[in-house]
Every structure is written in C-alpha cells, then in structure tokens.
C-alpha cells in the first residue's frame, strides 16, 4: 500500500508511506534554521583526497523504498522472555514506514517521526573486528543517549547472556564533551562479555566531543574499525577506530593513546575512547540487529536517515571522503504530520514521564525525566534527604540520581549547569559547572567508597529500601554520604573552579519511584 502526503510548505518534498511487511527478519514476533551539509569543523584536518572504493558492502540501503525494513515499536517486556536486561521488547508496528521521496542525501530517505522505529532485516555479521559503518542523518529531536542507529548482537538481553550484550549506539551525550557541552554524534559502545580480572566490562566511546551537530541539519557519519587490538591501562580490550563527521576525522583511538589525558582532563583511553571487540562478528539470539530510531530502553528518535553502508573492511580516509561526496542533501525541512495508524493505544509510554504523584513522591521512567524541586545548598551547610527508593530491578542504574546545579529550576539548562551528578550505585560525574581535581592521581574525577554488593543490588533495590543521604558544601568542596538500605556510599570532591556560595540540589533517576521525600 502506498499513500501520498501533502508536500512541505517550504518545498516540494513528497512522502510516500510504504506499509511495513509482516515479516520481522531475524526477530520472532511471537517472542516478541535551514542549513546544508557543507558545514565542516573549523579545525584541521580537512577532508582527505577522494579514493575509489572497490569493495562491495555487506549491507547497503538507500531508502528509496521500504524494501528490507520492518517497522517496530516498544512493548511490555513480558512479551519477550529473552529480554531480561531490557526495559522493553520490540514487536512489529502498525505504523507505516515513511519514505521521504526526493528528500535525502541521495534521492529519498527514511523518515522516523518519533512514534516508531525500524529494523533492518537480514543483517549480516562481519568476519572480524575490521569494518566500516557510514550513513547520513538529520535529527529533528535529540535525546540523551537516544538511538539514531544502534547495531550489535544480544542488544536487549541481560549481561550474562552467552556471547555478551554488544552494541554500538550512534547518539547524543550531554556530559562527555570538553566543558560538559552537548555532543553529537558519538558512538557509545559496549561488550559485556569482554571483562578484566576485576569483572569490569568494556564501555568505550568515540566521536564528536566538541559540539552538537546533526540537529536539523544533514551530516555524514562514518566509523572505521581497523581490527588492531590493544589493552588499556585497566586491562580492558579495545579495537582501534577512527570517527569521521562530514568526511573529516574527529577522533582516533589507538594503543598510542594509553596514559594520555585529553583537554577535559579525562583519560584518553581508560574505558572512554575506542570500540569494544566482537560487536558485529558474533551471532546473537536474533543475529545481528540494526535498529533505526529505536532500541530496547530509550525513547524513540525523530530523524531522517539515508545512505546506510556496512563494509567488512576498514575504509581509508580518502574512501570516507568518497562516501561523503556522494551525498548532496538539501537544507533541512520540518517533518509533516503523519495521520496513519500508530501503536499509541497499546504502546508502553516511553517519552512522557508521569507528573509528581503528590507532594513528596516522584516517579521517573526515562533518564532525567522528572525532577524534584530544587533546594538551595549554601556554603558551610548541608542538606539531609530521607525517602524510600523502589526500582524496577532491571539494572543497577535504575534508581535515584542526585544532581547539584549552579542554577535554580527556572535557570537550569542541563549539563552546562551541573556541578556534580551522583547515581545511587556509586557512580557519577562532574558537570559543566565544575572541574574536580582527580583525587587518585589517575584521572578519576569522583572517588566513591561503598560496601555495596552489586551482585545483589538489583534485587534488593526492587524490594524498596530506605535512603538517608547528606550532601554538604564547604567552599569548593562537596561531601556526599548515603545509607541505602544496608549499603553505604561516600564521596568527597573539590572543584578546580570556584563554585558559587549557593548551589541547588534536586533528585531524578530512571525506572524508579521515590516516596516520602523529606529534606532537612
């Protein structure tokens, strides 16, 4: 079935709506301002000279029609018993696959309106850890870690799944850039099966950590993974890789980086920079999954995407230039309204968090979705919070998050105003409004002490635990002490930049409910 939508008011782009097919590829449904692409960074290097590409891609989609695609949506987790590590399962969607005819980097493109996602059927695996992923996209809406394109094996499974949970998520990150700026695109990736002797899993990333690109503008992204294996100073494996935006090299990860410190004062490699091994070369329960605009836990992305390539070779810089130069997208145009069938009546709500239930209670589903009131914290004083935290028990981070900002609720603008963010599970980061001195001499900005047994953590938190937490400010030093059920967590950090005399504390979280919140 095809339908023709009205043309854009700003141009003559026509959309064709191709109904999704009923097959789900490797997934068993029973288990179930205008801008152009010419923007380039002002810093060197520039594009390499174009080189011919003689390789045949493992997968290529130009999105001239909906062939090879299945529309999917997020449903209740109980509909797929395999997905014990996810928040949602994916099932075939009634939403029609939207093809933006004549509007793309080359010809037409796929349009994702934030109400459904797409799965590429019959994705091949790579022969090893040498491969290239490239595509064009334009994001109408960005969300923290929201999936533009996510690819891997066992993507929605539990960490202990045989072969591990392994994926690359092309996304946006709010706190990974210099000075805490919003950054996109970045390629956050992992493989839970690749661990060191302490049991730490590898969770590296690579990408653009200087600014936000791709917001209502077409840009080209390429990740080249070169197959060179090396071990970082935490004895975690990495694969050498290079990340390109609009054909220009933005970040490179290799063994030569070990021990270096970047401009933000973070370790260049230690769990931060690179690509995890064996993401695309291992069969998972559903084979290799490639998901566009959707995954098993974040909100849907709203974007155009075009010219997707997967090669079983590491392309050269010149060959990346060739892929980039094939595209010539027009200026960004606003998405038209879609009036076809959707899954809203049966969908599990993902984007909109419920309001605060009543004074003193807070329910949060998506990360940083809802927030409590902002409470002033003056230098020389402390705040003590008490409440009960109840988690969905899926992950250790599905619990409360405490944030300290240099702005009140009316002025708060996100990462740039954050001084520190601390999760319940003794993990956190300094935000754009602080510059914490590394307490351990190894570049770790926050050093926590805890007696938590994280093998038991999820089950205990799901039962609901009493929390008593104190945060104190003394000049440029913040001290955090929490009793969370039977566990204790403490942390002290001193900012290298002067903090204001008054900061503001609020609570948020992910997939949890806080009840009986009281502050003294």
N, C-alpha and C positions, 0 to 999 in steps of 0.2 A: 504494500500500500504506500502511495506517495501523496503528500499534500503540498500545496504551495502557500507559503505565508506571505503577508504583505511585505513590501520592500521597506528597507530602512528609510527613515525620514532624511537621514544625512547622505544617503547614497542609494545605489541601485542593486544592493545585495539581496538576493532571494534565497530563502531557506527551503530546502527540501527535507521533509521528515520521513525517514525510512523506518518503518516499523522494525523492531528488533525481532530476530528469528527466535524460535523456541528452543534451539539447541544451546547448550551452555559450555561448549568446548570441553575442557578438562574438568569442569566442575559439575558434579552430580546435583541437579536441582532437588532431588529427594533428600540429599544431605544438606541439603541445603538451607581632557585636553587632547587633541589629536597628536600623534607622534608617529614616526616611521621607524623602520628597522635600521636606519643609518646611524643610530646612536651607538657610539663606542666609547670605552673608557678614555679619559684624558691622559692617563699614564701609559708609558711604554710597557710591554712591547705592542706593536700593531700586528695586523694580520700577516701571516706568512704568505709567500707566493703560492698560488694555487697549484695543486698537483693532481694528476689523473688518478681516479680510483678504479682499479681493475678488479677488485673483489666483488663478489655477489653477496648482498646482505642476507643474513639468516632470516630477517623479517623486515619488510618494508610496507608501510601503509601511507597512502597519500590522501585518504579520507575523501575521495571523490564520491563515494557512496558508503553504505553501511556494511558492505561485504566483509566477513571475517570478524564482526563485532557482535557482542551481546550486551544489551542494557541490563544493569543490575542495580539493586538497592539494598540498603541495610535493613535487616530484620532481627527479630528477637534471637538471641544467642542459642536458645534451646532448640532452634530449628536445625542446627548442625552440631552434633555431639563431638565432632573432631575439634572444634574451635574453643578449647578450654582456656586459651590465653588471650582471647579477644573480648571486645565488648559487644560486638555484633557479628552476625553471619551475613553472607551475601546471597541473594536469590534473584532469579530473573525478574525484571521490572516490566510493568506495563507502559512505562514512559517510552515514547518513541525516540529513536536515535536521531539527533538533529544534525543534518549536514548543511553547512552554510555555503550554498552554491556560489562560486566565483569569489569567495572571500576567504583567502588563506595566503600562506606564504607562497604556495604554488597551487593555482586552481582553487579548489574548495577546501574546507576544513571541518573538523568535528566541533560541534558546539555543545558544551556542558553547562546547563543553566542552574546548577546548584541543587537540582532536585533528583538527580540520578547519576550513576556512574557507568562506565563502560569497561568491559573485559575484552581483551584481545584473545580470540580463540586460537587454540593450537600453537601456543608459543613454544619455540624450540629452546633447548638448552645449549649453552656454549660448550666447546670441547675442553676448555680450561679457563684460567683466570686472565686471559688476554681477549679483550673485547672492546667494542665502542657502542655507546648509546647516544643518539642525537635526535633532536626534534625542535620544532618551533612551537611557541605558545604565547598567548596573551591572557593575562589573568584579569577578569572583571572584579574579582573579590579574592583577597588573600586572607588566610587564617594561619595562626601559629601551627606549624608542622602539618597543615592541611595538604593532602596529596595532590600535586599536579599530575605526577606519574609515579607509580610505585611498581617495582618489579622484583621478583625473587621467588623463593620456594618456602613452603610452610608459612606463608605470610601471616595468617591469623591463628597459628597454633600456639600451644604452650611451649615454654623454653625447653622443656625436657623432651620434646618430640624428636624422634630419631632423625638425624641429619641437621637438627637445629632449626631455629627460626632465622631466616636470612632474607634481607631485602635492601633495596636502595630506594629511598623516598626523595624525589625531587620536590622541594618545598620552600617555605619561608621560615626563618628563625629570628626571634626578636632579640636575642642576647648574645649571639655568637660573633658579632662584628666588633671592630675597633670602637671603643667608647659606648658599646651597648646599642648601636643603631640597628634598625630593622634591616635584615639582609635577605636577599633573594636574587637569583635562585641558588640554593645549596643542595647538595646531595648527602643527606644523612643516611647512614647505612649501618648494618649490623650482621653478625652471625653468632647466635647464642651457643653454637657448638664449638667455637674457637675460643678457648679459655687459657689463662695462665695457671700456675701452680696454686694460686690463691683462690681460684674459681672465678676470677673476674672475666667477663666476656668482652669482646672487642666491639666498640660502638663508635667508629670514627666518622668523620665527615670531610667534605671537600667542596669548595665552591666560591661564591662571591661573598666575601665578608666585609665589604666596604660600603654598600648602599643597597637600595631597593630598586631592582629592575623588573620589568615584565608586568608592571601594574598599568593596565590599559595601554600597553604598547607591545608590539610584536618583537620578540627576541629569539635568538637561536641558542640552544644549549647543547653542549657535547661533553660527554665524559669518556675519556680514553683510559682504559685499564691495561697496563702494559705487561702484566704477568710476572714482574720481578717481586719476589717475596722477601721480606725482611722483618726483623723483630724489633719492636721499640724498647725503650728502657724499662717498661713494665712487663717485658717478656710476652707481649701480645703481638700476634701476626698482623701484618699489613701487606697490601699489594700496591705497588707503585701506580700512580694515576695522575692525570692532568685534566683540569676542568677549564672549558672554554665558554665564553659568552660572546655571541656575535663574531665568532671566529678568532677571538683574542684570548690568549692564555691568561687566566685569572689566578689559578693556584696550581701548584705542582707538589706532589707528595713522593718522597723517595727516602732511601736509607740515609742520604746525606743530611737530612733534616734532624736526625736524632740528637737530642740535647740542646737544640736551638730554642730560643724564646722569640715569639713574634711581637709585633708592635703593641699588642694589647697586654703583653706580659704573660701570655699563656704558653704552655709547652707546645711546640710546633707539632709534635707527633703524638706524644703520650695520650693515647685514646682519643685524640682530637682530629688528626689530619690523616686522610688516606681512605682506602677502601678495604673492607673486610674480605677474607678469602671465600671462595666456593659459594658465591651467592647465586650465580646463574648456571653452574656446572653440575648441580646435584638435583635429582628428581625429588619433588616433594609429594605430599598426599594428592595434590591437584596438579602435579607437574610444575612447570614454570608459569607463574601468574604474572600478567602485566595488566594493571588496573589504571584507568584514567579517571581522575577526578573523584576517586572514592578509595577507601580502604576499610579495615575492619574495626576502626575505633575513632577516627577523626570525622569532623563534619565534611560534607561534600564541598569540593572546589567548584568555582564558577569560572570557566575559562574556554578559550578556543585552543585547539591543538592541531598541528599539521606536520606532515613530512617526518614520520617516525621511522628511524633506522636502527636496527641491531646488527652489528657486524661481529664475526668471530675473529676479528683481527684488531690490533691496535692501530688506528689510522694515524698518519703523520699530521703535523700542524698544517702543512700545505693541503692535505686532503680534507681536513676540517674546514679550511678556507673554501674549498670547492663546494662542500655541502652548504655552507653559509651563502655563497654567491648564487646558488641555485634559487634561493628564495628572494621574492620581491613583494612583501606584503604591503597592503595599503595602510593608511592611518587607521587607528583603532575606531571602531564603530560600536555603539551601545547595542547590547543584545535586545532583540524584540521579545515581546511577551509570548509565551507558549500557552496554548489553550487546549492541548490534547490531554490524554489520560495520564494520571500520575498515581503514585502509590501512597499518597498522603493519608488515606483512611486507615491503612494497615501499617504504615511505616513506624518504626520506633523513632521518637523525636530525637534529633541529633544536634541541630543548630541552636535551638532556643532553650535556654535553661529556665526552670520554673523560678518564680519570684521567691523572695524570702518568705517561708511559710507563715511565720508570725514572728513578732519580736523575740530575738534570742535564738532563732533557728535559721539554718541555712542549708539548702540542698543545691549541690553542684554536680552537673553531669559532664559537660565539656570543660577542658582545662582553662582555668581562669574565667569560667563562665559567669558565675555570680560572685559577689563580694559582700563582706560585712561593711558596716560603717567604718570610716577612717577615724582612728583615735589618736589624738596628739600624744607624742612622747617627747618630753623636754629633757635636755641635757641635765644630768645629775639625778634623774628619776628613773622609775621602772614601771612597767605595766605587767600585771599578772592576770592571765586568762584561765578560766575553767570552762569545760564543756565536755560533752560526750561525742566521740567520733565513731561513726559507723560506716564501714566501707563495703563496696560490692565484693571485695576479696579477690579480685582478678589479678591485680598487680600490686607491688609494694608502694607504688606512687599513687594508687587510687585512695588517697586520704587527704587530710587537710594540708594546706600550704599557708605559711605566714609570710607576708610581704611588708617591708618597711620602705616607705617612699619619702621623697623630699617635697611632696606636694599633697594638698588635701584632695578630697574626692572631686571637687569642681575643676581642679587644675591638672589632675593626674592624666598623663598621656601615654602610659605604658612603660616600656623598658627604659626609656631615657630618664624617667623619674624614679626608678627603683634603686635603692641603696643596697638592699640585700633581699633575697628570696630563699626561704628555707622550707623544704618539704618535711613531712612527718618522719620519713625514713632516713634521716641524717644525710641529706644530700641537698645542695643548694648552690647559689651563685651570687656574685656581686653584680649589681646592675650598672646602668649608665651613669648613675649619680654618685658612684663611689670608686675607689681604687685601692682595694685591700692589699696590704703587704703580705707576701707569702710567708706564712708562719713556719714552714718546714724547710725552707731553702730550696725546694724543688718545684716551685711554681704553683702549688695548690693554694688557691685563694682562701678557702674555708677549710678548717681542720676540725672535724667533729670527733667527739668521744661518745661511745654508746655501748651498752651491753645487749643490744638487740640481737636476737637470733632470727635472721631473715628467712631461714627455712620454715619458721613457724609464724612469721609476721602476718602473712595474708589472712590465715585462718583466724588468728586472734583478733585482728582488726575488723573482720567481718562480723564478729560477735558483738562489737561495740565496746569501746574502752573509755575510761575516764581520763581526761587530759588536764594537767595543770602546767602552764607554760609562763615563764617570765622572760621578758625582753627588757634590757637596761641600756641606757645611753649615757656615756660619760665622755664628753668632748667628741672625739673622732672614733671612739671605741664602742662597739656593740657587744653585749654579752647575752647569750641565749641559753636557757636551761629549761628542759621539759621533762616531765614524767608522763609517759604514755602507757597507761596500763601498768605492766610490770617492767617496762623499759625506761631507761633514762638516756637523754641526749643533751650534750652541752657543746658550746662553741663560743669562742671569742675572736673577734676580728677588728682590726684597726685600719681605717681608711687612710690612704696616702694623700687624699684631697680633703680639705676642710668640709665638714658636714655642718648644716645649719643647726641652730640651737634647738629647733623643734622639728621632729620628723613625724610621720604618720604611719600607723600600723593598721593593716587590715588582713582579714583571712579570706581565703578562697580554697580551691582544691580541685579534685577531679573524681567523679564517680563516688561521692561520699555525702553524708549528711551530718551536720554539726547541730547538736541540740543543747539547750540550756546554756547558751553562751553568756558568760558574765566576765566583766573586766573590772579590776580594781587598781 
